[in-house]
Every structure is written in structure tokens, then in C-alpha cells.
Amino acid sequence: MRAVDGVDLDIPPGQTVALLGRNGAGKSTAIGLLLGLYEPDAGTVELFGAAPERSVRAGRVGAMLQDARPVPRVTVGELVTFLASRYPAPMPVARALELAGIADLAGRRVDRLSGGQVQRVRFALALAGDPALLVLDEPTAALDVEARHAFWESMRTYARRGHTVLFSTHYLEEADAHADRIVVIDRGRIVADGTGEELRRAAGGNLVCVDLAGREPESFGLLPGVRSVEVHGDRVRLRTDDSDATVMALAELGAIRNLEVTPASLDDAFLALTAGGGAGALKGRGELREQPTATRTRRTTV
């Protein structure tokens, strides 16, 4: 099984990019390769023109991973201070704690914090080196709604300073709201790469729903603009590039009963782009290339 298959991803400075995909799609493996935690079977991974390990040691990359465990018997302030001291040009500890929203927890022991608080400590640790690139694996997974809003406000503040942010998430609304660009990974491959609006257009810009009214579902697939047909009970849902043309054709057929036209959501786009494992539904900035090896990545540069 290929965990990451021919991913070629370039991220320019100052961009916020979301990695989107189902469980097991290859997001965490791609991040592990990017950070030098895994070695690719073929191809190369570069950060700032160097091997990931060199860029991480130089403090140019900060990471917040899902499986990091709290260090026992140390306070938040002690932990962040220690890690910051390992970098050549660290962020001031007070600033890192403030950005992470945990300035009031500096004197608390890390192993006595709640799950959401520990997640914010991880964020402060990722900021400690004042990295040019921040890599976040499911950063808001353990946060409640209020904490998630506070986290993204901190992230926007950090990004406005010209830093690059790459984050994976299961929350499609977060990707849509906070990323300049969304990269969809499915079965280890990039299947879409663009803005939320570009992804929606790639999957079919609008949904047209009508009653079947005794008609064969296949006949709706011949209408202008229609890209896919889904049947739900006695209703048919048409994903279409041109809803006006589709509705006009339905009217000419006399096939309009309980008509409903809605714009496709990012959820709709995500489901359409990952259905059946088809790759390359939208290839904007991410290109797919075939390679005859097992688990691998191509060149990933920042």
C-alpha cells in the first residue's frame, strides 16, 4: 500500500495552506516526510532548499503534531523557555505564550493541564523558534469552539507577519475560512489544489434538485451542464457547471417539480473530489506524476 504516492507540492512564502483528506488519506505521512520524520522510498523532500532536518535544526520550521505527549513535572513556562533556548533566533517566550493564549498558564505543570490546554502548549512550542514555516497536524482537534476561534485568531496574527502556515484538518469550514489554498489528498495523491471557490467549481458549481416524477435517472445526465446524478428516494440531485442551462432544459422537458437550486458547499466538493479515488480532478499548483516505487513522495519545497 502506498501512503504517499507522487506528491509534488510547492509552497511560496507567506501562504496559508490547508491539507484536507479523509482518515488514512496520507496527510500525516506527508507532514512526517516534510519534517524529516520519515524517509521517502524515492524522490526528495526539501525545505528552504535543504534537507528537512537541517531546516528544522536551524529554527526555520516549527511543528505541532498530534501524538506529542506532555512532559511531566515541568511548568509551561519552563518547557517553552527550554525549547526556545535551542534555537539561534527564538521568539520571546512571553510572545509565544501570548500568541498561544496560555500566558496565564506559565506557572502550571504541563502534565496537569486539560487536553485543550496541552494542545495550546504544543502551539507555543511550535512558535518557540520563531519559524518561517509553521506545520500543524490537526491543530484544533482537542479544542472547544471558543478555543478554536481563539486559535485561528492567533494564527491569522502570525500569518500577517509574513510567515507560511501549512495545516491539516478534518474541519472543512476551517480550511475554507482560514486557508489561502486547499490541497486535497486522497489515497496518498493530490486530487485537488486551489482555493475553496476553485474546488467548488471543479466539483460542479451548483446543485439542482427536482422530483424524479417517474423519469429514469440516467436521462438527467444528458442535460446541459450536468456532471453527476445522484438519486435520493424520489428526488434526483444534479451537480452542474451551469445551473441556468440545466434548469432551462428541465423546463423544456416539463420535468420541474419541487425545484431547488443551491450552490455547492466545500463538503459537496470534497465528497465529489474524493469519490472513487479519482486523482487529478483539479490540478492547479499540485501536479501528479507516476513513479514505479512504493511509499514515496516527490519534491516538496518551501
C-alpha positions as CSV (number, residue, x, y, z in Angstrom):
1,M,0.0,0.0,0.0
2,R,1.3,3.5,-0.9
3,A,0.9,6.0,1.9
4,V,2.1,9.0,-0.2
5,D,2.2,8.5,-3.9
6,G,4.0,11.0,-6.2
7,V,3.1,14.2,-4.2
8,D,4.8,17.3,-5.7
9,L,3.9,20.3,-3.7
10,D,5.5,23.8,-3.8
11,I,4.5,26.4,-1.1
12,P,5.6,30.0,-1.6
13,P,6.5,32.2,1.4
14,G,3.6,33.9,3.3
15,Q,0.9,31.5,2.2
16,T,-1.5,29.6,4.4
17,V,-2.2,26.1,3.0
18,A,-4.7,23.5,4.3
19,L,-4.2,19.8,3.7
20,L,-7.5,18.2,3.5
21,G,-8.3,14.4,3.4
22,R,-10.1,11.5,4.9
23,N,-8.6,9.4,7.7
24,G,-5.8,7.4,6.1
25,A,-5.6,9.7,3.1
26,G,-1.9,10.4,3.7
27,K,-1.9,13.8,5.3
28,S,0.0,12.9,8.5
29,T,2.5,10.8,6.4
30,A,3.1,13.8,4.1
31,I,3.7,16.0,7.1
32,G,6.1,13.4,8.6
33,L,8.1,13.4,5.3
34,L,8.1,17.2,5.2
35,L,9.6,17.4,8.7
36,G,12.1,14.6,8.1
37,L,10.5,12.2,10.5
38,Y,10.2,9.6,7.6
39,E,12.5,8.9,4.7
40,P,10.8,8.6,1.3
41,D,11.3,5.4,-0.7
42,A,12.0,7.6,-3.8
43,G,12.3,11.2,-4.6
44,T,13.4,14.0,-2.4
45,V,12.0,16.4,0.2
46,E,13.4,19.9,0.6
47,L,12.6,22.8,2.9
48,F,14.2,26.1,2.1
49,G,16.5,24.4,-0.4
50,A,17.9,22.0,2.2
51,A,17.1,18.6,3.8
52,P,14.2,18.9,6.3
53,E,16.5,18.0,9.3
54,R,18.8,21.0,8.6
55,S,15.9,23.5,8.2
56,V,14.3,22.2,11.5
57,R,17.6,22.5,13.4
58,A,18.1,26.0,12.1
59,G,14.7,27.0,13.6
60,R,13.2,27.8,10.2
61,V,10.4,25.2,10.8
62,G,8.1,24.8,13.7
63,A,5.7,21.8,14.1
64,M,2.7,20.9,16.1
65,L,2.0,17.1,15.9
66,Q,-1.0,15.0,17.0
67,D,0.9,12.4,19.0
68,A,3.2,14.7,21.1
69,R,2.9,13.9,24.9
70,P,3.2,16.4,27.7
71,V,6.5,16.4,29.6
72,P,5.9,15.6,33.3
73,R,7.0,17.7,36.3
74,V,7.8,20.9,34.4
75,T,5.8,24.1,34.0
76,V,4.6,25.6,30.8
77,G,7.0,28.5,31.1
78,E,10.0,26.2,31.8
79,L,9.2,24.0,28.8
80,V,8.8,26.8,26.3
81,T,11.9,28.6,27.7
82,F,14.0,25.4,27.3
83,L,12.9,24.8,23.8
84,A,13.4,28.4,22.7
85,S,16.9,28.3,24.0
86,R,17.7,25.5,21.5
87,Y,17.2,27.9,18.5
88,P,19.5,30.6,17.2
89,A,16.9,33.4,17.0
90,P,13.9,32.3,19.1
91,M,10.7,34.1,19.6
92,P,10.5,35.8,23.0
93,V,8.9,33.3,25.4
94,A,6.2,35.8,26.6
95,R,5.2,36.4,23.0
96,A,4.9,32.7,22.2
97,L,2.8,32.2,25.3
98,E,0.6,35.2,24.4
99,L,0.1,34.1,20.8
100,A,-0.9,30.6,22.0
101,G,-3.3,32.1,24.5
102,I,-1.6,30.5,27.5
103,A,0.2,33.4,29.2
104,D,-1.9,32.7,32.4
105,L,-0.7,29.1,32.4
106,A,3.1,29.8,32.5
107,G,3.4,28.6,36.1
108,R,1.2,25.5,35.7
109,R,2.6,22.0,35.3
110,V,2.1,20.7,31.8
111,D,1.0,17.2,32.9
112,R,-1.8,18.7,34.9
113,L,-3.5,20.6,32.1
114,S,-6.6,19.7,30.1
115,G,-6.4,18.3,26.6
116,G,-7.3,21.6,25.1
117,Q,-4.7,23.4,27.2
118,V,-2.0,20.9,26.2
119,Q,-2.9,21.5,22.6
120,R,-2.2,25.2,23.0
121,V,1.1,24.4,24.8
122,R,2.1,22.4,21.7
123,F,1.3,25.5,19.6
124,A,3.5,27.7,21.8
125,L,6.3,25.1,21.4
126,A,5.9,25.2,17.6
127,L,6.3,29.0,17.8
128,A,9.3,29.0,20.1
129,G,11.9,29.1,17.3
130,D,10.1,32.0,15.5
131,P,9.9,29.8,12.4
132,A,9.3,31.0,8.9
133,L,7.2,27.9,8.3
134,L,4.7,26.5,10.8
135,V,3.4,23.0,10.2
136,L,0.3,21.9,12.1
137,D,-1.2,18.5,12.1
138,E,-4.9,18.7,13.2
139,P,-4.2,21.7,15.4
140,T,-7.7,22.2,16.7
141,A,-8.7,18.6,17.3
142,A,-8.9,18.8,21.1
143,L,-10.2,22.4,21.3
144,D,-13.7,23.5,22.1
145,V,-15.5,26.1,19.8
146,E,-14.3,29.1,21.8
147,A,-10.7,27.9,21.9
148,R,-10.8,27.1,18.2
149,H,-11.8,30.7,17.4
150,A,-9.0,32.0,19.7
151,F,-6.5,29.7,18.0
152,W,-7.3,30.9,14.5
153,E,-7.2,34.5,15.6
154,S,-3.7,33.8,16.8
155,M,-2.9,32.0,13.6
156,R,-4.0,35.0,11.5
157,T,-1.8,37.3,13.6
158,Y,1.1,35.0,13.0
159,A,0.5,34.7,9.2
160,R,0.1,38.5,8.9
161,R,3.8,38.8,9.9
162,G,4.7,37.1,6.6
163,H,5.0,33.6,7.9
164,T,4.0,30.5,6.0
165,V,1.5,28.1,7.6
166,L,0.7,24.5,6.5
167,F,-2.0,22.7,8.5
168,S,-4.0,19.5,8.1
169,T,-7.6,19.4,9.3
170,H,-10.8,17.4,9.3
171,Y,-12.9,20.6,9.6
172,L,-13.8,21.7,6.1
173,E,-15.1,25.0,7.3
174,E,-11.7,25.8,8.9
175,A,-9.9,25.1,5.6
176,D,-12.4,27.3,3.7
177,A,-12.2,30.1,6.2
178,H,-8.5,30.2,7.1
179,A,-6.5,28.9,4.1
180,D,-5.4,30.8,1.1
181,R,-5.2,27.5,-0.7
182,I,-6.6,24.0,-0.1
183,V,-4.7,20.8,-1.1
184,V,-7.0,17.7,-1.1
185,I,-5.1,14.4,-0.6
186,D,-6.8,11.0,-1.3
187,R,-5.1,7.6,-1.3
188,G,-1.8,9.3,-1.0
189,R,-2.2,11.6,-4.0
190,I,-3.1,15.2,-4.6
191,V,-6.6,15.2,-6.2
192,A,-7.2,18.9,-6.0
193,D,-5.3,22.1,-5.3
194,G,-6.8,25.5,-5.3
195,T,-8.9,28.0,-3.4
196,G,-12.2,26.9,-1.8
197,E,-14.1,28.6,-4.6
198,E,-11.9,26.8,-7.2
199,L,-12.6,23.4,-5.6
200,R,-16.3,24.1,-5.5
201,R,-16.2,24.9,-9.2
202,A,-14.1,21.8,-10.0
203,A,-16.7,19.6,-8.4
204,G,-19.7,21.3,-10.1
205,G,-20.6,24.8,-9.1
206,N,-24.3,24.3,-8.2
207,L,-26.7,21.6,-7.2
208,V,-30.1,21.3,-8.9
209,C,-32.7,19.0,-7.1
210,V,-36.0,18.0,-8.6
211,D,-38.5,15.2,-8.2
212,L,-37.9,12.2,-10.4
213,A,-41.6,12.1,-11.3
214,G,-41.3,8.7,-12.9
215,R,-38.3,9.6,-15.2
216,E,-35.2,7.4,-15.5
217,P,-32.3,8.9,-13.5
218,E,-30.0,8.3,-16.5
219,S,-31.9,10.8,-18.6
220,F,-31.0,13.7,-16.3
221,G,-27.3,13.0,-17.0
222,L,-27.8,14.2,-20.6
223,L,-28.9,17.7,-19.6
224,P,-26.5,20.6,-20.4
225,G,-24.1,21.4,-17.6
226,V,-24.7,18.2,-15.6
227,R,-21.6,16.5,-14.3
228,S,-23.2,13.9,-12.0
229,V,-26.6,12.5,-11.0
230,E,-27.5,11.2,-7.5
231,V,-30.8,9.7,-6.6
232,H,-32.2,10.1,-3.1
233,G,-35.6,8.4,-2.8
234,D,-37.9,10.1,-5.2
235,R,-35.6,13.1,-5.7
236,V,-32.6,13.5,-8.0
237,R,-29.7,15.8,-7.3
238,L,-27.7,17.1,-10.3
239,R,-24.3,18.5,-9.9
240,T,-23.9,21.1,-12.7
241,D,-21.5,23.6,-14.1
242,D,-24.3,25.7,-15.5
243,S,-27.4,25.6,-13.3
244,D,-29.3,28.1,-15.6
245,A,-28.8,25.9,-18.6
246,T,-29.8,22.8,-16.6
247,V,-33.0,24.4,-15.3
248,M,-34.0,25.7,-18.7
249,A,-33.6,22.2,-20.2
250,L,-35.7,20.8,-17.3
251,A,-38.4,23.3,-18.1
252,E,-38.4,22.4,-21.7
253,L,-38.9,18.7,-20.7
254,G,-41.6,19.7,-18.3
255,A,-39.6,18.0,-15.6
256,I,-39.7,20.6,-12.9
257,R,-41.3,19.6,-9.7
258,N,-40.2,21.0,-6.4
259,L,-37.2,22.6,-7.9
260,E,-34.3,23.6,-5.6
261,V,-31.0,25.2,-6.7
262,T,-28.2,25.7,-4.2
263,P,-24.5,26.4,-4.5
264,A,-22.2,23.5,-3.9
265,S,-20.6,23.6,-0.5
266,L,-17.0,22.7,0.2
267,D,-18.4,19.5,1.8
268,D,-20.0,18.7,-1.5
269,A,-16.8,19.5,-3.4
270,F,-14.7,17.3,-1.0
271,L,-17.0,14.3,-1.4
272,A,-17.1,14.7,-5.2
273,L,-13.3,15.1,-5.5
274,T,-12.6,12.0,-3.3
275,A,-15.3,9.8,-4.6
276,G,-13.9,6.6,-6.1
277,G,-10.3,7.7,-5.6
278,G,-10.1,9.5,-8.8
279,A,-7.0,11.7,-8.9
280,G,-6.4,14.9,-10.7
281,A,-10.0,16.3,-10.6
282,L,-8.4,19.8,-10.1
283,K,-4.7,20.1,-10.7
284,G,-3.7,23.7,-10.2
285,R,-0.5,24.1,-8.2
286,G,0.0,20.4,-7.4
287,E,1.0,18.0,-10.2
288,L,0.7,14.3,-10.3
289,R,3.4,12.2,-11.8
290,E,3.6,8.4,-11.9
291,Q,6.6,6.7,-10.3
292,P,7.2,2.9,-10.1
293,T,8.0,2.7,-6.4
294,A,6.2,2.0,-3.1
295,T,5.6,4.6,-0.4
296,R,7.1,7.8,-1.7
297,T,7.0,11.5,-2.3
298,R,8.3,13.7,-5.0
299,R,9.9,17.0,-4.4
300,T,8.3,19.1,-1.7
301,T,9.7,22.6,-1.4
302,V,9.0,25.8,0.6
